[in-house]
Amino acid sequence: MSKSPFDQLAEKYDAWYDTKGKLAFAIELAALRPLLKDLPRPFLEVGVGTGRFAKELGIDTGIEPSVEMVKIARQRGINAIQAKGEALPFADKSFGTVFLLTTWEFLDQPARVLEEIKRVLKDDGRLVNAYLDKDGKWGKSYIEKARAGHSLFKYARFYDYDQVVRKTERCGFKVIRTISTLFQGPEETTAPEEPKPGFHKGASFVVVLACPVEVR
């Protein structure tokens, strides 16, 4: 497997959650936690990173291309496996819920990843894709950083809600619920936020819940 751009940035990325990103992370978790009670297990996170979301949400297993991030995730007690979302090392219908948590932006082949997720999901399974919307303040900030050659965000590709839904449904899923949050920008996130049901323009963190459907 080729070297991941996250390898050299793993520790810096992980530290962000305890410093500048602490409140934003709490706001994101507040949008995800209410979903957990209705999601079928076992759980898998594609792009588990350093295991921050997995640890907080009780996700036992994750795959991650970056070997350095895998090491940190394992230290958090996650069964982290070095692999890519385009080729999941699991049997068909192995998982009840698959999570993509701020991973969508870094997928080389989103359609291929969605096809693989559908393959490993049980028939009554769920996909939880929490992505950073390109029209939110955080997305706009990261797009500017990417244009300036940021070491990480230059590899990212940002989408709006309609694009995410369209691609998700084209790959054999039906979107059944959406949650929006993180309306404050990177330099102004100073207070907790209540997540809003549905899609609201201006949200930076958007959670799309979908179920697999038969494509005719």
Residue frames as a rotation matrix with the C-alpha (Angstrom) as fourth column:
MET 1
0.577 0.816 0.000 0.00
0.816 -0.577 0.000 0.00
0.000 0.000 -1.000 0.00
SER 2
-0.059 -0.608 0.792 1.34
0.528 -0.692 -0.492 3.43
0.847 0.389 0.362 -0.94
LYS 3
-0.744 -0.314 -0.589 2.33
0.668 -0.333 -0.665 5.86
0.013 -0.889 0.458 1.79
SER 4
0.340 0.937 0.078 -0.55
0.906 -0.348 0.242 7.97
0.254 -0.012 -0.967 3.11
PRO 5
-0.168 -0.363 0.917 -0.24
0.159 -0.928 -0.338 11.79
0.973 0.089 0.213 3.39
PHE 6
0.734 0.523 0.433 -1.64
-0.351 -0.254 0.901 11.35
0.582 -0.813 -0.003 6.90
ASP 7
0.558 -0.524 -0.644 1.41
0.667 0.745 -0.029 9.38
0.495 -0.413 0.765 8.06
GLN 8
-0.503 -0.851 0.149 3.60
0.628 -0.478 -0.614 12.41
0.594 -0.216 0.775 8.73
LEU 9
-0.557 0.365 0.746 0.68
-0.422 -0.898 0.124 14.38
0.715 -0.245 0.655 10.21
ALA 10
-0.044 0.643 -0.764 -0.87
0.398 0.713 0.577 11.70
0.916 -0.279 -0.287 12.43
GLU 11
-0.373 -0.152 -0.915 0.21
0.927 -0.023 -0.374 13.11
0.036 -0.988 0.150 15.81
LYS 12
-0.991 0.019 -0.133 -0.55
-0.017 -1.000 -0.017 16.72
-0.133 -0.015 0.991 14.83
TYR 13
-0.471 0.871 -0.141 -3.96
-0.282 0.003 0.959 15.69
0.836 0.491 0.245 13.48
ASP 14
-0.034 0.455 -0.890 -4.77
0.687 0.657 0.309 13.76
0.726 -0.601 -0.335 16.65
ALA 15
-0.688 -0.323 -0.649 -3.70
0.714 -0.458 -0.529 16.63
-0.127 -0.828 0.546 18.93
TRP 16
-0.835 0.409 0.369 -6.19
-0.143 -0.807 0.573 18.97
0.532 0.426 0.732 17.18
TYR 17
0.034 0.927 -0.373 -9.06
0.270 0.351 0.897 17.18
0.962 -0.131 -0.238 18.94
ASP 18
0.173 -0.032 -0.984 -7.67
0.981 0.095 0.170 18.18
0.088 -0.995 0.048 22.34
THR 19
-0.679 -0.500 -0.537 -6.87
0.530 -0.840 0.112 21.78
-0.507 -0.209 0.836 21.38
LYS 20
-0.867 0.286 -0.407 -8.43
-0.437 -0.830 0.347 23.96
-0.239 0.478 0.845 18.66
GLY 21
-0.567 0.643 -0.514 -10.94
-0.400 0.330 0.855 21.32
0.720 0.691 0.070 17.63
LYS 22
-0.985 0.100 -0.140 -12.17
0.173 0.577 -0.798 20.28
0.001 -0.810 -0.586 21.07
LEU 23
-0.461 0.865 -0.197 -15.51
-0.299 -0.360 -0.884 22.14
-0.835 -0.349 0.425 20.99
ALA 24
-0.163 0.372 -0.914 -16.15
-0.986 -0.038 0.160 21.42
0.025 0.927 0.373 17.30
PHE 25
-0.774 -0.184 -0.606 -15.61
-0.227 0.974 -0.006 17.71
0.591 0.133 -0.796 18.01
ALA 26
-0.868 0.494 -0.042 -18.08
0.183 0.242 -0.953 17.84
-0.461 -0.835 -0.300 20.91
ILE 27
-0.205 0.804 -0.558 -20.66
-0.724 -0.508 -0.467 19.50
-0.659 0.308 0.686 18.63
GLU 28
-0.338 0.004 -0.941 -20.13
-0.825 0.479 0.299 16.78
0.452 0.878 -0.159 16.01
LEU 29
-0.952 -0.051 -0.303 -20.50
0.087 0.901 -0.426 14.00
0.294 -0.432 -0.853 18.59
ALA 30
-0.661 0.747 -0.067 -23.75
-0.176 -0.241 -0.955 15.58
-0.730 -0.619 0.290 19.83
ALA 31
-0.037 0.633 -0.773 -25.21
-0.982 -0.166 -0.089 15.13
-0.185 0.756 0.628 16.34
LEU 32
-0.365 -0.224 -0.904 -24.12
-0.590 0.806 0.038 11.49
0.720 0.547 -0.427 16.11
ARG 33
-0.964 -0.164 0.208 -24.83
-0.264 0.545 -0.795 10.06
0.017 -0.822 -0.569 19.57
PRO 34
-0.235 0.946 0.224 -28.66
-0.721 -0.016 -0.692 10.17
-0.651 -0.325 0.686 19.35
LEU 35
0.218 0.292 -0.931 -28.49
-0.921 0.378 -0.096 7.86
0.324 0.878 0.351 16.32
LEU 36
-0.650 -0.751 -0.115 -26.60
-0.697 0.650 -0.301 5.08
0.301 -0.115 -0.947 18.08
LYS 37
-0.529 0.455 0.717 -29.49
-0.491 0.525 -0.695 3.42
-0.693 -0.719 -0.055 19.89
ASP 38
0.553 0.833 0.001 -31.25
-0.423 0.282 -0.861 2.63
-0.718 0.476 0.508 16.62
LEU 39
0.248 -0.543 -0.803 -28.23
-0.950 0.028 -0.312 1.49
0.191 0.839 -0.509 14.62
PRO 40
0.988 0.152 -0.031 -27.66
-0.146 0.979 0.143 -2.25
0.052 -0.137 0.989 14.13
ARG 41
0.153 -0.963 0.222 -24.35
-0.846 -0.012 0.532 -3.77
-0.510 -0.269 -0.817 15.19
PRO 42
0.183 -0.833 -0.522 -21.63
0.818 -0.166 0.551 -4.73
-0.546 -0.528 0.651 14.58
PHE 43
0.890 0.076 -0.449 -20.13
-0.065 -0.955 -0.289 -1.32
-0.451 0.287 -0.845 13.70
LEU 44
0.103 -0.889 0.447 -17.35
0.965 0.198 0.172 -0.54
-0.241 0.413 0.878 11.22
GLU 45
0.679 0.026 -0.734 -15.71
-0.054 -0.995 -0.086 2.83
-0.732 0.099 -0.674 10.57
VAL 46
0.472 -0.503 0.724 -14.13
0.881 0.229 -0.415 3.37
0.043 0.834 0.551 7.17
GLY 47
-0.004 -0.566 0.825 -11.30
0.234 -0.802 -0.549 5.88
0.972 0.191 0.135 7.57
VAL 48
0.652 0.355 -0.670 -11.05
0.663 0.160 0.731 5.43
0.367 -0.921 -0.131 11.32
GLY 49
0.460 -0.538 0.706 -8.06
-0.305 -0.843 -0.443 7.78
0.834 -0.012 -0.552 11.56
THR 50
-0.642 -0.749 0.164 -6.63
-0.359 0.104 -0.928 7.86
0.678 -0.655 -0.335 15.06
GLY 51
-0.519 0.485 -0.704 -9.80
0.606 0.790 0.097 6.39
0.603 -0.376 -0.704 16.53
ARG 52
-0.988 0.118 0.101 -11.25
-0.155 -0.755 -0.637 9.55
0.001 -0.645 0.765 18.05
PHE 53
-0.224 0.968 -0.110 -14.82
-0.921 -0.173 0.349 9.06
0.319 0.179 0.931 16.80
ALA 54
-0.014 0.199 -0.980 -14.66
-0.136 0.971 0.199 5.28
0.991 0.136 0.013 17.19
LYS 55
-0.813 -0.371 -0.450 -13.63
0.383 0.243 -0.892 5.51
0.440 -0.896 -0.055 20.83
GLU 56
-0.880 0.469 0.080 -16.42
-0.421 -0.691 -0.588 7.96
-0.220 -0.551 0.805 21.68
LEU 57
-0.084 0.918 -0.387 -19.14
-0.990 -0.034 0.134 6.15
0.110 0.395 0.912 19.72
GLY 58
0.084 0.095 0.992 -18.33
-0.540 0.841 -0.035 2.57
-0.838 -0.533 0.122 20.66
ILE 59
0.810 0.077 -0.581 -17.15
-0.569 0.343 -0.748 1.51
0.142 0.936 0.321 17.20
ASP 60
0.690 -0.508 0.516 -14.99
-0.094 0.644 0.760 -1.58
-0.718 -0.572 0.397 17.67
THR 61
0.056 -0.623 0.780 -13.49
0.762 0.532 0.370 -2.04
-0.646 0.574 0.504 14.19
GLY 62
0.713 0.156 -0.683 -12.04
-0.229 -0.870 -0.437 0.40
-0.662 0.469 -0.585 11.70
ILE 63
0.354 -0.668 0.655 -9.98
0.915 0.391 -0.096 0.47
-0.192 0.633 0.750 8.54
GLU 64
0.813 -0.226 -0.537 -7.46
-0.150 -0.972 0.181 3.19
-0.563 -0.067 -0.824 7.76
PRO 65
0.857 -0.505 0.101 -4.83
0.257 0.251 -0.933 3.57
0.446 0.826 0.345 4.98
SER 66
0.320 -0.771 0.551 -2.33
-0.600 -0.615 -0.512 5.45
0.733 -0.166 -0.659 7.21
VAL 67
0.153 -0.342 -0.927 -0.12
0.468 0.851 -0.237 3.08
0.870 -0.398 0.290 9.16
GLU 68
-0.852 -0.511 0.109 0.75
0.174 -0.475 -0.863 5.80
0.493 -0.716 0.494 11.68
MET 69
-0.352 0.813 0.464 -2.91
-0.859 -0.477 0.184 6.52
0.371 -0.334 0.866 12.36
VAL 70
0.421 0.452 -0.786 -3.63
-0.180 0.892 0.416 2.82
0.889 -0.034 0.457 12.72
LYS 71
-0.447 -0.687 -0.573 -1.00
0.486 0.351 -0.800 2.66
0.751 -0.636 0.177 15.48
ILE 72
-0.911 0.124 0.393 -2.70
-0.357 -0.715 -0.601 5.48
0.207 -0.688 0.696 17.43
ALA 73
0.044 0.995 -0.091 -6.18
-0.834 0.087 0.545 4.01
0.550 0.051 0.833 16.92
ARG 74
0.198 -0.035 -0.980 -4.97
0.196 0.981 0.005 0.66
0.961 -0.193 0.201 18.28
GLN 75
-0.841 -0.526 -0.129 -3.65
0.265 -0.192 -0.945 2.42
0.472 -0.829 0.300 21.36
ARG 76
-0.596 0.714 0.368 -7.24
-0.798 -0.578 -0.170 3.59
0.091 -0.395 0.914 21.92
GLY 77
-0.569 0.326 0.755 -8.43
-0.239 0.813 -0.531 -0.02
-0.787 -0.483 -0.384 21.88
ILE 78
0.447 0.723 -0.527 -9.84
-0.730 -0.045 -0.682 0.01
-0.517 0.690 0.508 18.35
ASN 79
0.134 -0.335 0.932 -9.42
0.431 0.867 0.250 -3.05
-0.892 0.368 0.261 16.14
ALA 80
0.554 -0.007 -0.832 -7.80
-0.542 -0.762 -0.355 -0.93
-0.631 0.648 -0.426 13.43
ILE 81
0.290 -0.376 0.880 -6.73
0.620 0.775 0.127 -2.57
-0.730 0.508 0.457 10.17
GLN 82
-0.392 -0.476 -0.787 -4.58
-0.332 -0.724 0.604 -0.95
-0.858 0.499 0.126 7.52
ALA 83
-0.430 0.343 0.835 -6.72
0.822 0.531 0.205 -1.03
-0.374 0.775 -0.510 4.37
LYS 84
-0.969 0.151 -0.193 -8.53
-0.218 -0.893 0.395 1.24
-0.112 0.425 0.898 1.92
GLY 85
-0.268 0.960 0.079 -12.25
-0.400 -0.036 -0.916 1.77
-0.876 -0.277 0.394 1.59
GLU 86
0.095 0.270 -0.958 -12.11
-0.995 0.003 -0.098 0.72
-0.023 0.963 0.269 -2.06
ALA 87
-0.056 -0.156 -0.986 -11.15
-0.285 0.949 -0.134 -2.84
0.957 0.274 -0.097 -1.00
LEU 88
0.202 0.211 0.957 -12.63
-0.967 -0.112 0.229 -3.71
0.155 -0.971 0.181 2.41
PRO 89
-0.649 -0.588 -0.483 -11.05
-0.514 0.807 -0.290 -6.87
0.560 0.060 -0.826 3.88
PHE 90
-0.614 0.541 0.575 -14.36
-0.489 0.310 -0.815 -8.31
-0.619 -0.782 0.074 5.10
ALA 91
-0.839 0.381 0.388 -16.89
0.519 0.773 0.363 -10.86
-0.161 0.506 -0.847 3.93
ASP 92
-0.586 0.728 0.356 -20.24
-0.031 -0.460 0.888 -9.87
0.810 0.509 0.292 2.42
LYS 93
0.376 0.910 0.175 -22.94
-0.167 -0.119 0.979 -8.81
0.911 -0.397 0.107 4.89
SER 94
-0.276 -0.625 -0.730 -20.53
0.659 0.430 -0.617 -8.61
0.700 -0.651 0.294 7.86
PHE 95
-0.939 -0.222 -0.261 -21.71
0.342 -0.661 -0.668 -5.36
-0.024 -0.717 0.696 9.48
GLY 96
0.014 0.981 -0.192 -24.90
0.967 -0.062 -0.247 -3.75
-0.255 -0.182 -0.950 10.73
THR 97
0.943 0.245 -0.226 -23.68
0.203 -0.960 -0.194 -0.15
-0.265 0.137 -0.955 10.39
VAL 98
0.001 -0.946 0.325 -20.77
0.999 -0.016 -0.050 1.38
0.053 0.324 0.945 8.50
PHE 99
0.717 0.168 -0.677 -19.59
0.369 -0.915 0.164 4.90
-0.592 -0.367 -0.718 9.40
LEU 100
-0.049 -0.717 0.695 -17.79
0.861 -0.383 -0.335 7.49
0.506 0.582 0.636 7.26
LEU 101
0.737 0.304 -0.603 -16.90
0.636 -0.615 0.467 10.28
-0.229 -0.727 -0.647 9.69
THR 102
0.701 -0.406 -0.586 -15.19
-0.462 -0.885 0.060 13.28
-0.543 0.229 -0.808 8.04
THR 103
-0.228 -0.722 0.653 -13.68
0.155 0.636 0.756 10.73
-0.961 0.274 -0.034 5.65
TRP 104
0.586 0.600 0.544 -15.78
0.611 0.114 -0.783 11.46
-0.532 0.792 -0.300 2.56
GLU 105
0.861 -0.230 -0.453 -13.59
-0.367 -0.898 -0.241 14.46
-0.351 0.374 -0.858 1.67
PHE 106
-0.052 -0.998 -0.021 -10.51
-0.847 0.033 0.531 12.26
-0.530 0.045 -0.847 1.35
LEU 107
0.282 0.213 0.936 -11.94
0.161 0.951 -0.265 9.38
-0.946 0.225 0.233 -0.69
ASP 108
-0.740 -0.587 -0.329 -10.22
-0.272 -0.187 0.944 8.88
-0.616 0.788 -0.021 -4.03
GLN 109
-0.820 0.488 -0.298 -13.16
-0.136 0.340 0.931 6.89
0.556 0.804 -0.212 -5.42
PRO 110
-0.645 0.590 0.487 -16.34
-0.706 -0.215 -0.675 7.63
-0.293 -0.779 0.555 -3.43
ALA 111
0.315 0.820 -0.478 -18.54
-0.928 0.371 0.024 5.46
0.197 0.436 0.878 -5.66
ARG 112
-0.065 -0.421 -0.905 -16.22
-0.209 0.892 -0.400 2.47
0.976 0.163 -0.146 -5.29
VAL 113
-0.946 -0.275 0.173 -16.16
-0.200 0.073 -0.977 2.92
0.256 -0.959 -0.124 -1.50
LEU 114
-0.276 0.927 0.254 -19.95
-0.916 -0.174 -0.361 3.10
-0.290 -0.332 0.897 -1.38
GLU 115
0.351 0.348 -0.869 -20.16
-0.683 0.730 0.017 -0.11
0.641 0.587 0.494 -3.43
GLU 116
-0.500 -0.633 -0.591 -17.83
0.008 0.679 -0.734 -1.84
0.866 -0.371 -0.335 -0.97
ILE 117
-0.858 0.262 0.443 -19.79
-0.504 -0.253 -0.826 -0.53
-0.104 -0.931 0.349 2.01
LYS 118
0.151 0.973 -0.174 -23.00
-0.988 0.152 -0.006 -1.85
0.021 0.173 0.985 0.49
ARG 119
0.087 -0.197 -0.976 -21.33
-0.377 0.901 -0.216 -5.23
0.922 0.386 0.004 -0.03
VAL 120
-0.749 -0.500 -0.434 -20.29
0.179 0.479 -0.860 -5.62
0.638 -0.722 -0.269 3.62
LEU 121
-0.670 0.582 0.461 -23.58
-0.741 -0.487 -0.462 -4.29
-0.045 -0.651 0.758 5.02
LYS 122
-0.772 0.556 0.308 -26.34
0.425 0.812 -0.400 -6.62
-0.473 -0.178 -0.863 6.11
ASP 123
-0.497 0.623 0.604 -29.62
0.733 -0.071 0.677 -6.29
0.464 0.779 -0.421 4.22
ASP 124
0.650 0.757 -0.060 -31.14
0.644 -0.507 0.572 -4.20
0.403 -0.411 -0.818 7.04
GLY 125
-0.124 -0.848 -0.515 -27.90
0.976 -0.197 0.090 -2.30
-0.178 -0.492 0.852 7.62
ARG 126
0.904 0.378 -0.199 -27.21
0.366 -0.926 -0.095 1.42
-0.220 0.013 -0.975 7.77
LEU 127
-0.107 -0.891 0.441 -24.64
0.883 -0.289 -0.370 3.84
0.457 0.350 0.817 6.37
VAL 128
0.769 0.227 -0.598 -23.78
0.504 -0.791 0.348 6.92
-0.394 -0.568 -0.722 8.46
ASN 129
-0.052 -0.769 0.638 -21.87
0.928 -0.273 -0.252 9.48
0.368 0.579 0.728 6.39
ALA 130
0.743 0.176 -0.646 -20.94
0.476 -0.817 0.326 12.58
-0.470 -0.549 -0.691 8.38
TYR 131
0.028 -0.716 0.698 -19.19
0.983 -0.108 -0.151 14.90
0.184 0.690 0.700 5.96
LEU 132
-0.333 -0.223 -0.916 -17.95
0.440 -0.896 0.059 18.50
-0.834 -0.383 0.396 5.90
ASP 133
0.535 0.685 0.494 -20.19
0.763 -0.140 -0.631 20.49
-0.363 0.715 -0.597 3.58
LYS 134
-0.352 -0.766 0.538 -18.43
0.926 -0.369 0.080 22.74
0.137 0.526 0.839 1.07
ASP 135
-0.022 0.431 0.902 -20.87
0.306 -0.856 0.416 25.60
0.952 0.285 -0.113 1.75
GLY 136
0.846 0.234 -0.479 -20.34
0.512 -0.105 0.852 25.62
0.149 -0.967 -0.209 5.53
LYS 137
0.841 -0.517 0.159 -17.80
-0.533 -0.842 0.083 27.94
0.091 -0.155 -0.984 7.14
TRP 138
0.296 -0.761 0.578 -15.41
-0.330 0.486 0.809 25.10
-0.896 -0.430 -0.107 8.01
GLY 139
0.430 -0.076 0.900 -15.59
0.716 0.636 -0.288 23.69
-0.550 0.768 0.328 4.48
LYS 140
0.930 -0.053 0.363 -14.94
0.209 -0.737 -0.643 27.09
0.301 0.674 -0.675 2.95
SER 141
0.661 -0.721 0.208 -11.98
-0.676 -0.452 0.582 27.59
-0.325 -0.525 -0.786 5.28
TYR 142
0.174 -0.595 0.785 -10.48
0.052 0.801 0.596 24.22
-0.983 -0.063 0.170 4.33
ILE 143
0.687 0.098 0.720 -11.00
0.708 0.129 -0.694 24.90
-0.161 0.987 0.019 0.61
GLU 144
0.909 -0.385 0.162 -9.01
-0.336 -0.904 -0.264 28.13
0.249 0.186 -0.951 1.02
LYS 145
0.366 -0.801 0.474 -6.28
-0.607 0.180 0.774 26.25
-0.705 -0.571 -0.420 2.86
ALA 146
0.392 -0.165 0.905 -6.18
0.515 0.855 -0.067 23.66
-0.762 0.492 0.420 0.09
ARG 147
0.901 -0.009 0.434 -5.72
0.382 -0.460 -0.802 26.39
0.207 0.888 -0.411 -2.52
ALA 148
0.690 -0.671 0.270 -2.81
-0.715 -0.689 0.117 27.71
0.108 -0.274 -0.956 -0.47
GLY 149
0.092 -0.685 -0.722 -1.18
-0.445 0.621 -0.646 24.26
0.891 0.381 -0.248 -0.58
HIS 150
0.275 0.079 0.958 -2.04
-0.958 0.109 0.266 23.02
-0.083 -0.991 0.105 2.92
SER 151
-0.676 -0.734 -0.064 -0.18
-0.736 0.676 0.034 19.76
0.019 0.070 -0.997 3.63
LEU 152
-0.772 0.451 0.447 -3.41
0.197 0.840 -0.506 17.86
-0.604 -0.302 -0.738 4.30
PHE 153
0.127 0.974 -0.188 -6.33
0.078 -0.199 -0.977 19.69
-0.989 0.110 -0.101 2.72
LYS 154
-0.269 -0.260 -0.927 -4.67
-0.879 -0.327 0.347 19.87
-0.393 0.909 -0.140 -0.69
TYR 155
-0.992 -0.080 -0.101 -5.69
-0.111 0.924 0.366 16.19
0.064 0.374 -0.925 -0.91
ALA 156
-0.545 0.838 0.014 -9.33
0.339 0.236 -0.911 16.85
-0.767 -0.491 -0.412 0.02
ARG 157
-0.871 0.429 0.238 -12.34
0.113 -0.297 0.948 17.30
0.477 0.853 0.210 -2.24
PHE 158
-0.811 0.569 -0.133 -15.45
0.010 -0.214 -0.977 18.96
-0.584 -0.794 0.168 -0.80
TYR 159
-0.726 0.653 0.216 -19.05
0.491 0.271 0.828 18.42
0.482 0.707 -0.518 -1.84
ASP 160
-0.655 0.631 0.416 -22.42
-0.739 -0.649 -0.180 20.03
0.157 -0.425 0.891 -1.18
TYR 161
-0.399 0.544 0.738 -25.46
-0.484 0.558 -0.674 18.19
-0.779 -0.626 0.041 0.17
ASP 162
0.623 0.709 -0.332 -27.11
-0.640 0.217 -0.737 17.55
-0.451 0.671 0.588 -3.20
GLN 163
0.117 -0.679 -0.724 -23.91
-0.844 0.317 -0.433 16.05
0.524 0.662 -0.536 -4.59
VAL 164
-0.790 -0.427 0.440 -23.50
-0.609 0.629 -0.484 13.72
-0.070 -0.650 -0.757 -1.61
VAL 165
-0.059 0.866 0.497 -27.13
-0.448 0.422 -0.788 12.54
-0.892 -0.269 0.363 -1.73
ARG 166
0.620 0.312 -0.720 -27.04
-0.775 0.101 -0.624 12.05
-0.122 0.945 0.304 -5.50
LYS 167
-0.237 -0.809 -0.537 -23.86
-0.783 0.487 -0.388 9.96
0.575 0.329 -0.749 -5.39
THR 168
-0.747 -0.005 0.665 -25.09
-0.543 0.581 -0.606 7.97
-0.383 -0.814 -0.437 -2.39
GLU 169
0.208 0.937 0.279 -28.41
-0.451 0.345 -0.823 7.10
-0.868 0.045 0.495 -4.04
ARG 170
0.469 -0.117 -0.875 -26.75
-0.867 0.126 -0.482 6.34
0.167 0.985 -0.042 -7.36
CYS 171
-0.539 -0.790 -0.294 -24.69
-0.664 0.613 -0.429 3.68
0.519 -0.036 -0.854 -5.57
GLY 172
-0.283 0.505 -0.816 -27.67
0.144 0.863 0.484 1.77
0.948 0.020 -0.317 -4.21
PHE 173
-0.783 0.067 -0.618 -28.68
0.619 -0.016 -0.785 3.58
-0.063 -0.998 -0.029 -1.03
LYS 174
0.173 0.838 0.518 -31.73
0.550 -0.519 0.654 5.51
0.817 0.172 -0.551 0.07
VAL 175
-0.851 -0.432 0.298 -31.20
0.044 -0.625 -0.780 8.56
0.523 -0.651 0.551 2.31
ILE 176
-0.007 0.893 -0.450 -33.63
0.692 0.330 0.642 8.27
0.722 -0.307 -0.620 5.23
ARG 177
0.810 0.259 -0.525 -32.47
0.573 -0.540 0.617 10.99
-0.123 -0.801 -0.586 7.61
THR 178
0.002 -0.810 0.587 -30.25
0.561 -0.485 -0.671 14.08
0.828 0.330 0.454 7.68
ILE 179
0.699 0.100 -0.708 -28.88
0.682 -0.390 0.618 16.08
-0.214 -0.915 -0.341 10.62
SER 180
0.312 -0.562 0.766 -27.11
0.427 -0.637 -0.642 19.46
0.849 0.527 0.042 10.42
THR 181
0.848 -0.086 -0.524 -24.80
0.467 -0.346 0.813 21.18
-0.251 -0.934 -0.254 12.90
LEU 182
-0.109 -0.954 -0.279 -21.65
0.762 -0.261 0.593 23.27
-0.639 -0.147 0.755 13.34
PHE 183
0.677 0.441 0.589 -22.89
0.709 -0.606 -0.362 26.57
0.198 0.663 -0.722 11.97
GLN 184
0.819 -0.483 -0.311 -20.12
-0.219 -0.763 0.608 28.51
-0.531 -0.430 -0.730 13.74
GLY 185
0.786 -0.574 -0.229 -16.87
-0.250 0.044 -0.967 28.99
0.565 0.818 -0.109 11.83
PRO 186
0.326 -0.746 -0.581 -13.35
0.624 0.631 -0.460 27.84
0.710 -0.212 0.672 12.77
GLU 187
-0.717 -0.673 0.183 -12.41
0.344 -0.570 -0.746 31.04
0.606 -0.472 0.640 14.58
GLU 188
-0.518 0.602 0.608 -15.84
-0.716 -0.694 0.078 31.59
0.469 -0.395 0.790 16.14
THR 189
0.183 0.557 -0.810 -16.78
0.081 0.813 0.577 28.19
0.980 -0.171 0.104 17.57
THR 190
-0.715 -0.471 0.517 -17.22
-0.359 -0.387 -0.849 29.26
0.600 -0.793 0.108 21.18
ALA 191
-0.357 0.682 0.639 -20.50
-0.857 0.033 -0.514 27.68
-0.371 -0.731 0.573 22.33
PRO 192
-0.759 0.158 0.632 -22.19
0.207 0.978 0.003 24.26
-0.617 0.133 -0.775 22.11
GLU 193
-0.598 0.605 -0.525 -24.80
-0.799 -0.396 0.453 23.78
0.066 0.691 0.720 19.40
GLU 194
-0.075 0.669 0.740 -27.96
-0.264 0.702 -0.661 21.70
-0.962 -0.245 0.124 19.23
PRO 195
-0.936 -0.246 0.253 -28.10
0.153 0.365 0.918 19.60
-0.318 0.898 -0.304 16.05
LYS 196
-0.253 0.864 -0.436 -30.97
-0.746 -0.461 -0.481 20.40
-0.616 0.203 0.761 13.68
PRO 197
-0.073 0.292 0.953 -33.05
0.359 0.900 -0.248 17.74
-0.930 0.324 -0.171 11.91
GLY 198
0.839 0.378 0.393 -32.86
0.464 -0.117 -0.878 17.87
-0.286 0.919 -0.273 8.13
PHE 199
-0.183 -0.904 0.385 -30.38
0.982 -0.190 0.020 19.70
0.055 0.382 0.923 5.93
HIS 200
0.820 0.347 -0.455 -29.80
0.406 -0.913 0.036 23.36
-0.403 -0.214 -0.890 6.70
LYS 201
0.522 -0.633 0.572 -27.60
0.540 -0.274 -0.796 25.44
0.660 0.724 0.199 4.40
GLY 202
0.379 -0.489 0.786 -24.64
-0.610 -0.770 -0.185 26.86
0.696 -0.409 -0.590 6.27
ALA 203
0.870 -0.110 0.481 -24.05
-0.330 0.595 0.733 23.74
-0.367 -0.796 0.481 8.38
SER 204
0.037 -0.934 -0.354 -20.46
-0.996 -0.004 -0.093 22.57
0.086 0.356 -0.930 8.25
PHE 205
-0.915 -0.309 0.258 -21.07
-0.360 0.916 -0.178 19.07
-0.181 -0.256 -0.950 9.66
VAL 206
0.029 0.946 -0.324 -23.86
-0.998 0.046 0.044 17.17
0.056 0.322 0.945 7.95
VAL 207
-0.716 -0.177 0.675 -24.88
-0.350 0.928 -0.128 13.63
-0.604 -0.328 -0.726 8.91
VAL 208
-0.090 0.646 -0.758 -26.53
-0.962 0.141 0.234 11.55
0.258 0.750 0.609 6.18
LEU 209
-0.465 0.060 0.884 -28.17
-0.425 0.860 -0.282 8.29
-0.777 -0.507 -0.374 7.31
ALA 210
-0.062 0.387 -0.920 -28.94
-0.988 0.106 0.112 5.82
0.141 0.916 0.376 4.51
CYS 211
0.126 0.135 0.983 -30.04
-0.362 0.929 -0.081 2.24
-0.924 -0.346 0.165 4.01
PRO 212
-0.880 -0.469 -0.074 -29.13
-0.256 0.337 0.906 -0.13
-0.400 0.816 -0.417 1.16
VAL 213
0.265 0.964 -0.036 -31.81
-0.520 0.111 -0.847 -0.74
-0.812 0.243 0.530 -1.46
GLU 214
-0.029 -0.191 0.981 -32.09
0.628 0.761 0.166 -3.06
-0.778 0.621 0.097 -4.43
VAL 215
-0.386 -0.148 -0.911 -31.09
-0.538 -0.766 0.352 -1.36
-0.750 0.625 0.216 -7.68
ARG 216
0.292 0.594 0.749 -33.39
0.341 0.667 -0.662 -2.38
-0.894 0.449 -0.009 -10.51
